[in-house]
Amino acid sequence: MESQIPAFFDLVIWAHEHESMPNVYECAETGVHFLQPGSTVITSLCEAETKPKHCFLLKVKQGAFTCKPLKLRYARPFLMRTVDLKSQGAKDVEKRIKELLD
């Protein structure tokens, strides 16, 4: 959790997260800043992968930093949709699944 990172850190970069969060955010409790760049390619079949991908230009000078998100123009799109046939009252589930896939 962000609040468990000691306040002597200026910036923490989360790694191994799927979702790209394009803005640095600050923990209100500690004042530590966080960046979650996410993966630049689709690495998993999860909803977080459907959002835009970014890389970042991080500049550090004399104890201060700036971070500029650069949205990737050519990331392969990934669309995800959940269909709950049971809640739709589908009687012939196999037939309904075939219709959706077709």
Rosetta blueprint (number, residue, H / E / L):
1 M L
2 E H
3 S H
4 Q H
5 I L
6 P L
7 A L
8 F L
9 F L
10 D L
11 L E
12 V E
13 I E
14 W L
15 A L
16 H L
17 E L
18 H L
19 E L
20 S L
21 M E
22 P E
23 N E
24 V E
25 Y E
26 E E
27 C L
28 A L
29 E L
30 T L
31 G L
32 V L
33 H E
34 F E
35 L E
36 Q E
37 P L
38 G L
39 S L
40 T L
41 V L
42 I L
43 T L
44 S L
45 L L
46 C L
47 E H
48 A H
49 E H
50 T H
51 K L
52 P L
53 K L
54 H E
55 C E
56 F E
57 L E
58 L E
59 K E
60 V E
61 K E
62 Q L
63 G L
64 A E
65 F E
66 T E
67 C E
68 K E
69 P E
70 L E
71 K E
72 L L
73 R L
74 Y L
75 A L
76 R L
77 P L
78 F L
79 L L
80 M L
81 R L
82 T L
83 V L
84 D L
85 L L
86 K L
87 S L
88 Q L
89 G L
90 A L
91 K L
92 D L
93 V H
94 E H
95 K H
96 R H
97 I H
98 K H
99 E H
100 L H
101 L H
102 D L
